[in-house]
Amino acid sequence: MSAENGNVSIINETGGIAIISFYHPAQNSLPSALLKQLAEAISSAGSDPKTKVIVLKSGGDRTFCAGASFDELLQIKDKDTGTSFFEGFANVISACRKCPKIIIARVQGKAVGGGVGLAAAADYCLASEAASVKLSELTIGIGPFVIAPAVIRKTGLPAFSQLSIRTADFQTAQWAKQNGLYNEVYEDLPGLDAAVSELAQKLALYNPAALAHLKQVLWEGTADWDDLLKQRAAISGELVLSAFTQQALHAFFKDKLK
């Protein structure tokens, strides 16, 4: 896939560090093809015996991820297509969950919707002060149903409720740290990159078997998520066809064209 339509790349650095980077020109939003590539990249790096630790990042120095592709949401005309689209997010979360390697997320800027889900699906998350977060799904008539288990696992239900209900408000990176979504927050990108590199190199020196067992411990109690996330995708796949959502999406594009 060309960079114009988005892409995913894997860079294998010396020492067993695999860097998975995704990019889309629309603020690193996630159409279904990009979600498929991302899930496959995570699974591939996880199954590579040379990989000791994975760093998940996005391109550019501003938005980490704007969430679902509104262009593609507007093209959904039936429930099966809608469910399939949202299953793309489920598959990425499942790939992170099943990956036997520790995944470090580098969040350099704003995370919205599915972008919050990506940060939550990582095992450890480092962010910049610019990495504010927002769940805006209710504003277009759907909800953050697929990513909810991953976010709640990190933040707990009260913080998830705040993010889900206060849809117009970005919460700061410090808020995300205080509520467990981020583990560390850095003032600027050089500081963030130095910390990500240092942590990845340190983890790559640890016993791979111990890291694999730690991964299992971190994800205890999630064995039913394959079915759970598919059920949640079906809910979103139906809601995206509602008159409310279709009107909201068309209104968004009219404002965008002004």
ZIDA-V296677 format. One record per helix or strand of 3 or more residues. SS is the DSSP state (alpha for helix, beta for strand). FROM is the first residue (numbers start at 1). LEN is the number of residues. If there is no record, write none. Layout:
((SS FROM LEN) (SS FROM LEN))
This chain:
((beta 7 7) (beta 17 7) (alpha 32 16) (beta 53 6) (alpha 70 6) (alpha 79 20) (beta 102 6) (alpha 114 8) (beta 124 5) (alpha 137 4) (alpha 145 11) (alpha 157 9) (alpha 173 6) (beta 184 3) (alpha 189 15) (alpha 208 11) (alpha 225 15) (alpha 243 15))
